[in-house]
Amino acid sequence: MAGYLDRRAGLWKSAFALALPYGEYVRTGDGRERAAWRRGHAAAPSLPGDAAARVDACGRILNILCLSGIWCGDCVRSVPILRRVAEAAGKAVSLRILDRDAIPEVRDELRVLGAMRVPMAVFLTEDYHEIARYGDRPLAVYRHKAVTELGAACPLPGAADPHALAAETAEWLDLFERVVLMARLAPPLRARHGD
């Protein structure tokens, strides 16, 4: 639409085309890695009862490109949660996983603090315009790391949360809801979808 431009849309579209659905991506790992992903999937908390309503795309098509490492413990923990939230959103949402090193331009675009980090999720419209990106580690994980690595020098409320995985799930769900609302309220998409 006129006036709306994402110069990276072509990059995101080509990367999305090369990325794999969750199950196919997990199968790229060796036996030890696949077992870790199965454990990560089993450990992913259930979503609250209102999750599907919160992430209903209401006719919008959302593409999620997740940069991952099959070997990465953070990915094993977070990507199954992202998958669970994407599945709650229904068929209008497509999650694809791309190996961190498959496309150096994507890897470099998604650096955090100058470093290659995974997982990184890029939420895209049906035109592959970026809505949001999120990743590396969620707040719940950084709080835990601060307690264990910084100790008493860094007293943080909620840092020793024994329910960190549930907190991480809530963070992903909140982010996903935000992205859906952004897509539903975007003027060019409202014009396209007649709402």
CNS distance restraints for C-alpha pairs under 8 A (distance, minus, plus):
assign (resid   1 and name CA) (resid 188 and name CA) 6.33 0.50 0.50
assign (resid   4 and name CA) (resid 188 and name CA) 7.91 0.50 0.50
assign (resid   5 and name CA) (resid 129 and name CA) 7.58 0.50 0.50
assign (resid   6 and name CA) (resid 129 and name CA) 5.50 0.50 0.50
assign (resid   6 and name CA) (resid 130 and name CA) 7.03 0.50 0.50
assign (resid   8 and name CA) (resid  12 and name CA) 6.19 0.50 0.50
assign (resid   8 and name CA) (resid 129 and name CA) 7.49 0.50 0.50
assign (resid   8 and name CA) (resid 130 and name CA) 7.96 0.50 0.50
assign (resid   9 and name CA) (resid  13 and name CA) 5.99 0.50 0.50
assign (resid   9 and name CA) (resid 127 and name CA) 7.23 0.50 0.50
assign (resid   9 and name CA) (resid 128 and name CA) 5.00 0.50 0.50
assign (resid   9 and name CA) (resid 129 and name CA) 5.26 0.50 0.50
assign (resid   9 and name CA) (resid 130 and name CA) 7.25 0.50 0.50
assign (resid  10 and name CA) (resid  14 and name CA) 6.15 0.50 0.50
assign (resid  10 and name CA) (resid 128 and name CA) 7.46 0.50 0.50
assign (resid  11 and name CA) (resid  15 and name CA) 6.05 0.50 0.50
assign (resid  11 and name CA) (resid 106 and name CA) 7.52 0.50 0.50
assign (resid  12 and name CA) (resid  16 and name CA) 5.92 0.50 0.50
assign (resid  12 and name CA) (resid  65 and name CA) 7.76 0.50 0.50
assign (resid  12 and name CA) (resid 106 and name CA) 7.97 0.50 0.50
assign (resid  12 and name CA) (resid 128 and name CA) 6.10 0.50 0.50
assign (resid  12 and name CA) (resid 129 and name CA) 7.92 0.50 0.50
assign (resid  13 and name CA) (resid  17 and name CA) 6.25 0.50 0.50
assign (resid  13 and name CA) (resid 128 and name CA) 5.77 0.50 0.50
assign (resid  14 and name CA) (resid  18 and name CA) 6.51 0.50 0.50
assign (resid  15 and name CA) (resid  19 and name CA) 6.14 0.50 0.50
assign (resid  15 and name CA) (resid  65 and name CA) 7.81 0.50 0.50
assign (resid  15 and name CA) (resid  98 and name CA) 7.46 0.50 0.50
assign (resid  15 and name CA) (resid 103 and name CA) 7.32 0.50 0.50
assign (resid  15 and name CA) (resid 106 and name CA) 7.55 0.50 0.50
assign (resid  16 and name CA) (resid  65 and name CA) 6.02 0.50 0.50
assign (resid  16 and name CA) (resid  96 and name CA) 6.56 0.50 0.50
assign (resid  16 and name CA) (resid  98 and name CA) 7.69 0.50 0.50
assign (resid  18 and name CA) (resid  98 and name CA) 7.25 0.50 0.50
assign (resid  19 and name CA) (resid  65 and name CA) 7.50 0.50 0.50
assign (resid  19 and name CA) (resid  96 and name CA) 5.34 0.50 0.50
assign (resid  19 and name CA) (resid  97 and name CA) 5.13 0.50 0.50
assign (resid  19 and name CA) (resid  98 and name CA) 4.50 0.50 0.50
assign (resid  19 and name CA) (resid  99 and name CA) 7.66 0.50 0.50
assign (resid  20 and name CA) (resid  24 and name CA) 5.93 0.50 0.50
assign (resid  20 and name CA) (resid  25 and name CA) 5.44 0.50 0.50
assign (resid  20 and name CA) (resid  96 and name CA) 5.07 0.50 0.50
assign (resid  20 and name CA) (resid  97 and name CA) 5.11 0.50 0.50
assign (resid  20 and name CA) (resid  98 and name CA) 6.38 0.50 0.50
assign (resid  21 and name CA) (resid  25 and name CA) 6.14 0.50 0.50
assign (resid  21 and name CA) (resid  95 and name CA) 6.48 0.50 0.50
assign (resid  21 and name CA) (resid  96 and name CA) 4.76 0.50 0.50
assign (resid  21 and name CA) (resid  97 and name CA) 6.15 0.50 0.50
assign (resid  22 and name CA) (resid  26 and name CA) 6.25 0.50 0.50
assign (resid  22 and name CA) (resid  83 and name CA) 7.52 0.50 0.50
assign (resid  22 and name CA) (resid  95 and name CA) 7.28 0.50 0.50
assign (resid  22 and name CA) (resid  96 and name CA) 6.38 0.50 0.50
assign (resid  22 and name CA) (resid  97 and name CA) 6.23 0.50 0.50
assign (resid  23 and name CA) (resid  27 and name CA) 6.33 0.50 0.50
assign (resid  24 and name CA) (resid  28 and name CA) 6.75 0.50 0.50
assign (resid  25 and name CA) (resid  29 and name CA) 7.64 0.50 0.50
assign (resid  25 and name CA) (resid  70 and name CA) 7.87 0.50 0.50
assign (resid  25 and name CA) (resid  97 and name CA) 6.43 0.50 0.50
assign (resid  25 and name CA) (resid  98 and name CA) 7.82 0.50 0.50
assign (resid  26 and name CA) (resid  34 and name CA) 6.01 0.50 0.50
assign (resid  26 and name CA) (resid  37 and name CA) 6.93 0.50 0.50
assign (resid  26 and name CA) (resid  70 and name CA) 7.01 0.50 0.50
assign (resid  27 and name CA) (resid  34 and name CA) 6.58 0.50 0.50
assign (resid  28 and name CA) (resid  70 and name CA) 7.62 0.50 0.50
assign (resid  29 and name CA) (resid  33 and name CA) 5.25 0.50 0.50
assign (resid  29 and name CA) (resid  34 and name CA) 5.55 0.50 0.50
assign (resid  29 and name CA) (resid  70 and name CA) 6.00 0.50 0.50
assign (resid  29 and name CA) (resid  71 and name CA) 7.68 0.50 0.50
assign (resid  30 and name CA) (resid  34 and name CA) 6.09 0.50 0.50
assign (resid  31 and name CA) (resid  35 and name CA) 6.17 0.50 0.50
assign (resid  32 and name CA) (resid  36 and name CA) 6.32 0.50 0.50
assign (resid  33 and name CA) (resid  37 and name CA) 6.32 0.50 0.50
assign (resid  33 and name CA) (resid  70 and name CA) 6.68 0.50 0.50
assign (resid  33 and name CA) (resid  71 and name CA) 6.25 0.50 0.50
assign (resid  34 and name CA) (resid  38 and name CA) 6.22 0.50 0.50
assign (resid  35 and name CA) (resid  39 and name CA) 6.30 0.50 0.50
assign (resid  36 and name CA) (resid  40 and name CA) 6.15 0.50 0.50
assign (resid  36 and name CA) (resid  76 and name CA) 6.72 0.50 0.50
assign (resid  37 and name CA) (resid  41 and name CA) 6.04 0.50 0.50
assign (resid  37 and name CA) (resid  76 and name CA) 5.29 0.50 0.50
assign (resid  37 and name CA) (resid  80 and name CA) 7.90 0.50 0.50
assign (resid  38 and name CA) (resid  42 and name CA) 6.18 0.50 0.50
assign (resid  39 and name CA) (resid  43 and name CA) 6.08 0.50 0.50
assign (resid  40 and name CA) (resid  44 and name CA) 6.25 0.50 0.50
assign (resid  40 and name CA) (resid  76 and name CA) 5.31 0.50 0.50
assign (resid  40 and name CA) (resid  77 and name CA) 5.26 0.50 0.50
assign (resid  40 and name CA) (resid  80 and name CA) 6.46 0.50 0.50
assign (resid  41 and name CA) (resid  76 and name CA) 7.77 0.50 0.50
assign (resid  41 and name CA) (resid  77 and name CA) 7.75 0.50 0.50
assign (resid  41 and name CA) (resid  80 and name CA) 5.08 0.50 0.50
assign (resid  41 and name CA) (resid  81 and name CA) 7.49 0.50 0.50
assign (resid  44 and name CA) (resid  77 and name CA) 7.44 0.50 0.50
assign (resid  44 and name CA) (resid  80 and name CA) 6.35 0.50 0.50
assign (resid  44 and name CA) (resid  81 and name CA) 5.56 0.50 0.50
assign (resid  44 and name CA) (resid  84 and name CA) 7.98 0.50 0.50
assign (resid  44 and name CA) (resid 165 and name CA) 7.32 0.50 0.50
assign (resid  44 and name CA) (resid 169 and name CA) 7.77 0.50 0.50
assign (resid  45 and name CA) (resid  81 and name CA) 7.49 0.50 0.50
assign (resid  45 and name CA) (resid 165 and name CA) 7.08 0.50 0.50
assign (resid  45 and name CA) (resid 166 and name CA) 6.10 0.50 0.50
assign (resid  45 and name CA) (resid 169 and name CA) 6.97 0.50 0.50
assign (resid  47 and name CA) (resid  51 and name CA) 6.12 0.50 0.50
assign (resid  47 and name CA) (resid  84 and name CA) 7.79 0.50 0.50
assign (resid  47 and name CA) (resid  85 and name CA) 7.49 0.50 0.50
assign (resid  47 and name CA) (resid 169 and name CA) 7.62 0.50 0.50
assign (resid  50 and name CA) (resid  54 and name CA) 6.24 0.50 0.50
assign (resid  51 and name CA) (resid  55 and name CA) 6.27 0.50 0.50
assign (resid  51 and name CA) (resid  85 and name CA) 7.65 0.50 0.50
assign (resid  51 and name CA) (resid  88 and name CA) 6.76 0.50 0.50
assign (resid  51 and name CA) (resid 173 and name CA) 7.37 0.50 0.50
assign (resid  52 and name CA) (resid  56 and name CA) 5.89 0.50 0.50
assign (resid  52 and name CA) (resid  88 and name CA) 4.95 0.50 0.50
assign (resid  52 and name CA) (resid  89 and name CA) 5.61 0.50 0.50
assign (resid  52 and name CA) (resid  90 and name CA) 7.97 0.50 0.50
assign (resid  53 and name CA) (resid  89 and name CA) 7.94 0.50 0.50
assign (resid  54 and name CA) (resid 177 and name CA) 5.69 0.50 0.50
assign (resid  55 and name CA) (resid  85 and name CA) 7.86 0.50 0.50
assign (resid  55 and name CA) (resid  88 and name CA) 7.14 0.50 0.50
assign (resid  55 and name CA) (resid  89 and name CA) 5.10 0.50 0.50
assign (resid  55 and name CA) (resid 173 and name CA) 7.81 0.50 0.50
assign (resid  55 and name CA) (resid 176 and name CA) 6.43 0.50 0.50
assign (resid  55 and name CA) (resid 177 and name CA) 5.02 0.50 0.50
assign (resid  55 and name CA) (resid 180 and name CA) 6.16 0.50 0.50
assign (resid  56 and name CA) (resid  88 and name CA) 7.98 0.50 0.50
assign (resid  56 and name CA) (resid  89 and name CA) 5.12 0.50 0.50
assign (resid  56 and name CA) (resid  90 and name CA) 7.26 0.50 0.50
assign (resid  56 and name CA) (resid 180 and name CA) 7.25 0.50 0.50
assign (resid  57 and name CA) (resid  61 and name CA) 7.07 0.50 0.50
assign (resid  57 and name CA) (resid  62 and name CA) 7.61 0.50 0.50
assign (resid  57 and name CA) (resid  89 and name CA) 6.67 0.50 0.50
assign (resid  57 and name CA) (resid  92 and name CA) 6.96 0.50 0.50
assign (resid  57 and name CA) (resid  93 and name CA) 7.75 0.50 0.50
assign (resid  57 and name CA) (resid 180 and name CA) 5.63 0.50 0.50
assign (resid  57 and name CA) (resid 181 and name CA) 7.96 0.50 0.50
assign (resid  57 and name CA) (resid 183 and name CA) 7.91 0.50 0.50
assign (resid  57 and name CA) (resid 184 and name CA) 7.17 0.50 0.50
assign (resid  58 and name CA) (resid 184 and name CA) 7.39 0.50 0.50
assign (resid  59 and name CA) (resid  92 and name CA) 7.07 0.50 0.50
assign (resid  59 and name CA) (resid 193 and name CA) 7.52 0.50 0.50
assign (resid  60 and name CA) (resid  92 and name CA) 6.64 0.50 0.50
assign (resid  60 and name CA) (resid 125 and name CA) 7.87 0.50 0.50
assign (resid  60 and name CA) (resid 126 and name CA) 7.59 0.50 0.50
assign (resid  60 and name CA) (resid 183 and name CA) 7.05 0.50 0.50
assign (resid  60 and name CA) (resid 184 and name CA) 6.98 0.50 0.50
assign (resid  60 and name CA) (resid 189 and name CA) 7.88 0.50 0.50
assign (resid  60 and name CA) (resid 193 and name CA) 7.87 0.50 0.50
assign (resid  61 and name CA) (resid  92 and name CA) 4.87 0.50 0.50
assign (resid  61 and name CA) (resid  93 and name CA) 5.89 0.50 0.50
assign (resid  61 and name CA) (resid 125 and name CA) 6.34 0.50 0.50
assign (resid  61 and name CA) (resid 126 and name CA) 5.21 0.50 0.50
assign (resid  62 and name CA) (resid  92 and name CA) 6.33 0.50 0.50
assign (resid  62 and name CA) (resid  93 and name CA) 4.75 0.50 0.50
assign (resid  62 and name CA) (resid  94 and name CA) 6.35 0.50 0.50
assign (resid  62 and name CA) (resid 123 and name CA) 6.99 0.50 0.50
assign (resid  62 and name CA) (resid 124 and name CA) 5.78 0.50 0.50
assign (resid  62 and name CA) (resid 125 and name CA) 5.10 0.50 0.50
assign (resid  62 and name CA) (resid 126 and name CA) 5.88 0.50 0.50
assign (resid  63 and name CA) (resid  93 and name CA) 5.84 0.50 0.50
assign (resid  63 and name CA) (resid  94 and name CA) 4.90 0.50 0.50
assign (resid  63 and name CA) (resid  95 and name CA) 6.11 0.50 0.50
assign (resid  63 and name CA) (resid  96 and name CA) 7.80 0.50 0.50
assign (resid  63 and name CA) (resid 123 and name CA) 6.05 0.50 0.50
assign (resid  63 and name CA) (resid 124 and name CA) 4.96 0.50 0.50
assign (resid  63 and name CA) (resid 125 and name CA) 6.17 0.50 0.50
assign (resid  63 and name CA) (resid 126 and name CA) 6.66 0.50 0.50
assign (resid  63 and name CA) (resid 128 and name CA) 7.31 0.50 0.50
assign (resid  64 and name CA) (resid  93 and name CA) 7.47 0.50 0.50
assign (resid  64 and name CA) (resid  94 and name CA) 6.05 0.50 0.50
assign (resid  64 and name CA) (resid  95 and name CA) 4.68 0.50 0.50
assign (resid  64 and name CA) (resid  96 and name CA) 6.18 0.50 0.50
assign (resid  64 and name CA) (resid 121 and name CA) 6.53 0.50 0.50
assign (resid  64 and name CA) (resid 122 and name CA) 5.66 0.50 0.50
assign (resid  64 and name CA) (resid 123 and name CA) 4.65 0.50 0.50
assign (resid  64 and name CA) (resid 124 and name CA) 5.96 0.50 0.50
assign (resid  65 and name CA) (resid  95 and name CA) 6.19 0.50 0.50
assign (resid  65 and name CA) (resid  96 and name CA) 5.18 0.50 0.50
assign (resid  65 and name CA) (resid  97 and name CA) 6.00 0.50 0.50
assign (resid  65 and name CA) (resid  98 and name CA) 7.07 0.50 0.50
assign (resid  65 and name CA) (resid 121 and name CA) 5.62 0.50 0.50
assign (resid  65 and name CA) (resid 122 and name CA) 5.14 0.50 0.50
assign (resid  65 and name CA) (resid 123 and name CA) 6.57 0.50 0.50
assign (resid  65 and name CA) (resid 124 and name CA) 7.68 0.50 0.50
assign (resid  66 and name CA) (resid  95 and name CA) 7.33 0.50 0.50
assign (resid  66 and name CA) (resid  96 and name CA) 6.13 0.50 0.50
assign (resid  66 and name CA) (resid  97 and name CA) 4.75 0.50 0.50
assign (resid  66 and name CA) (resid  98 and name CA) 6.03 0.50 0.50
assign (resid  66 and name CA) (resid 119 and name CA) 6.57 0.50 0.50
assign (resid  66 and name CA) (resid 120 and name CA) 5.53 0.50 0.50
assign (resid  66 and name CA) (resid 121 and name CA) 4.20 0.50 0.50
assign (resid  66 and name CA) (resid 122 and name CA) 6.27 0.50 0.50
assign (resid  67 and name CA) (resid  97 and name CA) 5.94 0.50 0.50
assign (resid  67 and name CA) (resid  98 and name CA) 4.88 0.50 0.50
assign (resid  67 and name CA) (resid  99 and name CA) 5.86 0.50 0.50
assign (resid  67 and name CA) (resid 100 and name CA) 5.33 0.50 0.50
assign (resid  67 and name CA) (resid 107 and name CA) 7.55 0.50 0.50
assign (resid  67 and name CA) (resid 118 and name CA) 6.13 0.50 0.50
assign (resid  67 and name CA) (resid 119 and name CA) 5.48 0.50 0.50
assign (resid  67 and name CA) (resid 120 and name CA) 5.07 0.50 0.50
assign (resid  67 and name CA) (resid 121 and name CA) 6.27 0.50 0.50
assign (resid  68 and name CA) (resid  72 and name CA) 7.48 0.50 0.50
assign (resid  68 and name CA) (resid  75 and name CA) 6.17 0.50 0.50
assign (resid  68 and name CA) (resid  97 and name CA) 6.53 0.50 0.50
assign (resid  68 and name CA) (resid  98 and name CA) 5.99 0.50 0.50
assign (resid  68 and name CA) (resid  99 and name CA) 5.16 0.50 0.50
assign (resid  68 and name CA) (resid 100 and name CA) 5.24 0.50 0.50
assign (resid  68 and name CA) (resid 118 and name CA) 5.21 0.50 0.50
assign (resid  68 and name CA) (resid 119 and name CA) 4.81 0.50 0.50
assign (resid  68 and name CA) (resid 120 and name CA) 6.89 0.50 0.50
assign (resid  69 and name CA) (resid  75 and name CA) 6.64 0.50 0.50
assign (resid  69 and name CA) (resid  99 and name CA) 5.60 0.50 0.50
assign (resid  69 and name CA) (resid 100 and name CA) 5.70 0.50 0.50
assign (resid  69 and name CA) (resid 118 and name CA) 6.61 0.50 0.50
assign (resid  69 and name CA) (resid 119 and name CA) 7.31 0.50 0.50
assign (resid  70 and name CA) (resid  75 and name CA) 7.34 0.50 0.50
assign (resid  70 and name CA) (resid  76 and name CA) 7.64 0.50 0.50
assign (resid  70 and name CA) (resid  99 and name CA) 7.33 0.50 0.50
assign (resid  72 and name CA) (resid  76 and name CA) 6.31 0.50 0.50
assign (resid  72 and name CA) (resid 118 and name CA) 7.59 0.50 0.50
assign (resid  73 and name CA) (resid  77 and name CA) 6.30 0.50 0.50
assign (resid  74 and name CA) (resid  78 and name CA) 6.03 0.50 0.50
assign (resid  74 and name CA) (resid 118 and name CA) 7.28 0.50 0.50
assign (resid  74 and name CA) (resid 119 and name CA) 6.87 0.50 0.50
assign (resid  74 and name CA) (resid 136 and name CA) 7.79 0.50 0.50
assign (resid  74 and name CA) (resid 137 and name CA) 7.12 0.50 0.50
assign (resid  75 and name CA) (resid  79 and name CA) 5.29 0.50 0.50
assign (resid  75 and name CA) (resid 118 and name CA) 6.60 0.50 0.50
assign (resid  75 and name CA) (resid 119 and name CA) 5.31 0.50 0.50
assign (resid  76 and name CA) (resid  80 and name CA) 6.87 0.50 0.50
assign (resid  77 and name CA) (resid  81 and name CA) 7.29 0.50 0.50
assign (resid  78 and name CA) (resid  82 and name CA) 6.36 0.50 0.50
assign (resid  78 and name CA) (resid 119 and name CA) 7.39 0.50 0.50
assign (resid  78 and name CA) (resid 168 and name CA) 7.81 0.50 0.50
assign (resid  79 and name CA) (resid  83 and name CA) 6.05 0.50 0.50
assign (resid  79 and name CA) (resid 119 and name CA) 7.22 0.50 0.50
assign (resid  80 and name CA) (resid  84 and name CA) 6.16 0.50 0.50
assign (resid  81 and name CA) (resid  85 and name CA) 6.36 0.50 0.50
assign (resid  81 and name CA) (resid 169 and name CA) 6.11 0.50 0.50
assign (resid  81 and name CA) (resid 172 and name CA) 7.45 0.50 0.50
assign (resid  82 and name CA) (resid  86 and name CA) 6.10 0.50 0.50
assign (resid  82 and name CA) (resid 169 and name CA) 7.97 0.50 0.50
assign (resid  82 and name CA) (resid 172 and name CA) 6.53 0.50 0.50
assign (resid  83 and name CA) (resid  87 and name CA) 6.08 0.50 0.50
assign (resid  83 and name CA) (resid  95 and name CA) 7.06 0.50 0.50
assign (resid  84 and name CA) (resid  88 and name CA) 6.33 0.50 0.50
assign (resid  85 and name CA) (resid  89 and name CA) 6.53 0.50 0.50
assign (resid  85 and name CA) (resid 172 and name CA) 7.54 0.50 0.50
assign (resid  85 and name CA) (resid 173 and name CA) 6.34 0.50 0.50
assign (resid  85 and name CA) (resid 176 and name CA) 7.59 0.50 0.50
assign (resid  86 and name CA) (resid  90 and name CA) 6.95 0.50 0.50
assign (resid  86 and name CA) (resid  93 and name CA) 6.28 0.50 0.50
assign (resid  86 and name CA) (resid  94 and name CA) 7.33 0.50 0.50
assign (resid  86 and name CA) (resid  95 and name CA) 6.79 0.50 0.50
assign (resid  87 and name CA) (resid  91 and name CA) 7.52 0.50 0.50
assign (resid  87 and name CA) (resid  93 and name CA) 7.58 0.50 0.50
assign (resid  89 and name CA) (resid  93 and name CA) 6.36 0.50 0.50
assign (resid  98 and name CA) (resid 102 and name CA) 6.90 0.50 0.50
assign (resid 100 and name CA) (resid 104 and name CA) 7.85 0.50 0.50
assign (resid 100 and name CA) (resid 107 and name CA) 5.83 0.50 0.50
assign (resid 100 and name CA) (resid 118 and name CA) 7.21 0.50 0.50
assign (resid 101 and name CA) (resid 107 and name CA) 6.49 0.50 0.50
assign (resid 103 and name CA) (resid 107 and name CA) 6.37 0.50 0.50
assign (resid 104 and name CA) (resid 108 and name CA) 5.98 0.50 0.50
assign (resid 105 and name CA) (resid 109 and name CA) 6.05 0.50 0.50
assign (resid 106 and name CA) (resid 110 and name CA) 6.25 0.50 0.50
assign (resid 107 and name CA) (resid 111 and name CA) 6.52 0.50 0.50
assign (resid 107 and name CA) (resid 116 and name CA) 6.64 0.50 0.50
assign (resid 108 and name CA) (resid 116 and name CA) 7.02 0.50 0.50
assign (resid 110 and name CA) (resid 116 and name CA) 7.34 0.50 0.50
assign (resid 110 and name CA) (resid 117 and name CA) 7.49 0.50 0.50
assign (resid 110 and name CA) (resid 120 and name CA) 6.92 0.50 0.50
assign (resid 111 and name CA) (resid 115 and name CA) 5.14 0.50 0.50
assign (resid 111 and name CA) (resid 116 and name CA) 4.87 0.50 0.50
assign (resid 111 and name CA) (resid 117 and name CA) 5.97 0.50 0.50
assign (resid 112 and name CA) (resid 116 and name CA) 6.63 0.50 0.50
assign (resid 112 and name CA) (resid 117 and name CA) 6.26 0.50 0.50
assign (resid 112 and name CA) (resid 136 and name CA) 7.54 0.50 0.50
assign (resid 117 and name CA) (resid 136 and name CA) 5.55 0.50 0.50
assign (resid 118 and name CA) (resid 135 and name CA) 6.79 0.50 0.50
assign (resid 118 and name CA) (resid 136 and name CA) 5.14 0.50 0.50
assign (resid 119 and name CA) (resid 135 and name CA) 5.46 0.50 0.50
assign (resid 119 and name CA) (resid 136 and name CA) 5.23 0.50 0.50
assign (resid 119 and name CA) (resid 137 and name CA) 7.62 0.50 0.50
assign (resid 120 and name CA) (resid 133 and name CA) 7.01 0.50 0.50
assign (resid 120 and name CA) (resid 134 and name CA) 5.72 0.50 0.50
assign (resid 120 and name CA) (resid 135 and name CA) 4.12 0.50 0.50
assign (resid 120 and name CA) (resid 136 and name CA) 5.76 0.50 0.50
assign (resid 121 and name CA) (resid 133 and name CA) 5.46 0.50 0.50
assign (resid 121 and name CA) (resid 134 and name CA) 5.27 0.50 0.50
assign (resid 121 and name CA) (resid 135 and name CA) 5.83 0.50 0.50
assign (resid 122 and name CA) (resid 130 and name CA) 6.78 0.50 0.50
assign (resid 122 and name CA) (resid 131 and name CA) 7.56 0.50 0.50
assign (resid 122 and name CA) (resid 132 and name CA) 5.94 0.50 0.50
assign (resid 122 and name CA) (resid 133 and name CA) 4.31 0.50 0.50
assign (resid 122 and name CA) (resid 134 and name CA) 6.62 0.50 0.50
assign (resid 123 and name CA) (resid 130 and name CA) 5.92 0.50 0.50
assign (resid 123 and name CA) (resid 131 and name CA) 5.40 0.50 0.50
assign (resid 123 and name CA) (resid 132 and name CA) 5.25 0.50 0.50
assign (resid 123 and name CA) (resid 133 and name CA) 6.01 0.50 0.50
assign (resid 123 and name CA) (resid 179 and name CA) 7.26 0.50 0.50
assign (resid 124 and name CA) (resid 128 and name CA) 4.90 0.50 0.50
assign (resid 124 and name CA) (resid 129 and name CA) 5.26 0.50 0.50
assign (resid 124 and name CA) (resid 130 and name CA) 4.55 0.50 0.50
assign (resid 124 and name CA) (resid 131 and name CA) 5.40 0.50 0.50
assign (resid 124 and name CA) (resid 132 and name CA) 7.35 0.50 0.50
assign (resid 125 and name CA) (resid 129 and name CA) 5.24 0.50 0.50
assign (resid 125 and name CA) (resid 130 and name CA) 6.57 0.50 0.50
assign (resid 125 and name CA) (resid 131 and name CA) 6.77 0.50 0.50
assign (resid 125 and name CA) (resid 183 and name CA) 7.18 0.50 0.50
assign (resid 131 and name CA) (resid 179 and name CA) 6.54 0.50 0.50
assign (resid 131 and name CA) (resid 182 and name CA) 7.37 0.50 0.50
assign (resid 131 and name CA) (resid 183 and name CA) 7.41 0.50 0.50
assign (resid 132 and name CA) (resid 179 and name CA) 6.83 0.50 0.50
assign (resid 137 and name CA) (resid 141 and name CA) 6.03 0.50 0.50
assign (resid 137 and name CA) (resid 142 and name CA) 6.70 0.50 0.50
assign (resid 138 and name CA) (resid 142 and name CA) 6.54 0.50 0.50
assign (resid 138 and name CA) (resid 168 and name CA) 6.25 0.50 0.50
assign (resid 138 and name CA) (resid 171 and name CA) 7.13 0.50 0.50
assign (resid 139 and name CA) (resid 143 and name CA) 6.06 0.50 0.50
assign (resid 139 and name CA) (resid 168 and name CA) 7.47 0.50 0.50
assign (resid 139 and name CA) (resid 171 and name CA) 7.98 0.50 0.50
assign (resid 140 and name CA) (resid 144 and name CA) 6.39 0.50 0.50
assign (resid 140 and name CA) (resid 159 and name CA) 7.27 0.50 0.50
assign (resid 140 and name CA) (resid 161 and name CA) 7.82 0.50 0.50
assign (resid 140 and name CA) (resid 164 and name CA) 5.60 0.50 0.50
assign (resid 140 and name CA) (resid 165 and name CA) 7.78 0.50 0.50
assign (resid 140 and name CA) (resid 167 and name CA) 6.09 0.50 0.50
assign (resid 140 and name CA) (resid 168 and name CA) 5.82 0.50 0.50
assign (resid 141 and name CA) (resid 145 and name CA) 6.17 0.50 0.50
assign (resid 141 and name CA) (resid 164 and name CA) 6.95 0.50 0.50
assign (resid 141 and name CA) (resid 168 and name CA) 7.50 0.50 0.50
assign (resid 142 and name CA) (resid 146 and name CA) 5.99 0.50 0.50
assign (resid 143 and name CA) (resid 147 and name CA) 6.50 0.50 0.50
assign (resid 143 and name CA) (resid 156 and name CA) 6.98 0.50 0.50
assign (resid 143 and name CA) (resid 158 and name CA) 7.14 0.50 0.50
assign (resid 143 and name CA) (resid 159 and name CA) 4.40 0.50 0.50
assign (resid 143 and name CA) (resid 160 and name CA) 7.34 0.50 0.50
assign (resid 144 and name CA) (resid 148 and name CA) 6.33 0.50 0.50
assign (resid 144 and name CA) (resid 159 and name CA) 5.10 0.50 0.50
assign (resid 144 and name CA) (resid 160 and name CA) 5.89 0.50 0.50
assign (resid 144 and name CA) (resid 161 and name CA) 7.40 0.50 0.50
assign (resid 144 and name CA) (resid 164 and name CA) 7.91 0.50 0.50
assign (resid 145 and name CA) (resid 149 and name CA) 5.61 0.50 0.50
assign (resid 145 and name CA) (resid 150 and name CA) 7.60 0.50 0.50
assign (resid 146 and name CA) (resid 150 and name CA) 5.06 0.50 0.50
assign (resid 146 and name CA) (resid 151 and name CA) 6.72 0.50 0.50
assign (resid 146 and name CA) (resid 154 and name CA) 6.54 0.50 0.50
assign (resid 146 and name CA) (resid 156 and name CA) 7.94 0.50 0.50
assign (resid 146 and name CA) (resid 159 and name CA) 7.28 0.50 0.50
assign (resid 147 and name CA) (resid 151 and name CA) 4.71 0.50 0.50
assign (resid 147 and name CA) (resid 152 and name CA) 7.21 0.50 0.50
assign (resid 147 and name CA) (resid 154 and name CA) 6.72 0.50 0.50
assign (resid 147 and name CA) (resid 155 and name CA) 7.13 0.50 0.50
assign (resid 147 and name CA) (resid 156 and name CA) 7.62 0.50 0.50
assign (resid 147 and name CA) (resid 159 and name CA) 6.19 0.50 0.50
assign (resid 147 and name CA) (resid 160 and name CA) 6.89 0.50 0.50
assign (resid 150 and name CA) (resid 154 and name CA) 5.77 0.50 0.50
assign (resid 151 and name CA) (resid 155 and name CA) 7.39 0.50 0.50
assign (resid 155 and name CA) (resid 159 and name CA) 7.70 0.50 0.50
assign (resid 163 and name CA) (resid 167 and name CA) 6.28 0.50 0.50
assign (resid 164 and name CA) (resid 168 and name CA) 6.06 0.50 0.50
assign (resid 165 and name CA) (resid 169 and name CA) 6.20 0.50 0.50
assign (resid 166 and name CA) (resid 170 and name CA) 6.23 0.50 0.50
assign (resid 167 and name CA) (resid 171 and name CA) 6.27 0.50 0.50
assign (resid 168 and name CA) (resid 172 and name CA) 6.37 0.50 0.50
assign (resid 169 and name CA) (resid 173 and name CA) 6.15 0.50 0.50
assign (resid 170 and name CA) (resid 174 and name CA) 6.04 0.50 0.50
assign (resid 171 and name CA) (resid 175 and name CA) 6.15 0.50 0.50
assign (resid 172 and name CA) (resid 176 and name CA) 6.06 0.50 0.50
assign (resid 173 and name CA) (resid 177 and name CA) 6.14 0.50 0.50
assign (resid 174 and name CA) (resid 178 and name CA) 6.21 0.50 0.50
assign (resid 175 and name CA) (resid 179 and name CA) 6.28 0.50 0.50
assign (resid 176 and name CA) (resid 180 and name CA) 6.20 0.50 0.50
assign (resid 177 and name CA) (resid 181 and name CA) 6.20 0.50 0.50
assign (resid 178 and name CA) (resid 182 and name CA) 6.15 0.50 0.50
assign (resid 179 and name CA) (resid 183 and name CA) 6.21 0.50 0.50
assign (resid 180 and name CA) (resid 184 and name CA) 6.10 0.50 0.50
assign (resid 181 and name CA) (resid 185 and name CA) 6.03 0.50 0.50
assign (resid 182 and name CA) (resid 186 and name CA) 5.97 0.50 0.50
assign (resid 183 and name CA) (resid 189 and name CA) 6.92 0.50 0.50
assign (resid 184 and name CA) (resid 189 and name CA) 7.00 0.50 0.50
assign (resid 184 and name CA) (resid 190 and name CA) 6.65 0.50 0.50
assign (resid 185 and name CA) (resid 189 and name CA) 7.53 0.50 0.50
assign (resid 185 and name CA) (resid 190 and name CA) 6.53 0.50 0.50
assign (resid 186 and name CA) (resid 190 and name CA) 6.05 0.50 0.50
assign (resid 187 and name CA) (resid 191 and name CA) 6.10 0.50 0.50
assign (resid 188 and name CA) (resid 192 and name CA) 6.18 0.50 0.50
assign (resid 189 and name CA) (resid 193 and name CA) 6.00 0.50 0.50
assign (resid 190 and name CA) (resid 194 and name CA) 5.71 0.50 0.50
assign (resid 190 and name CA) (resid 195 and name CA) 5.05 0.50 0.50
assign (resid 191 and name CA) (resid 195 and name CA) 6.59 0.50 0.50
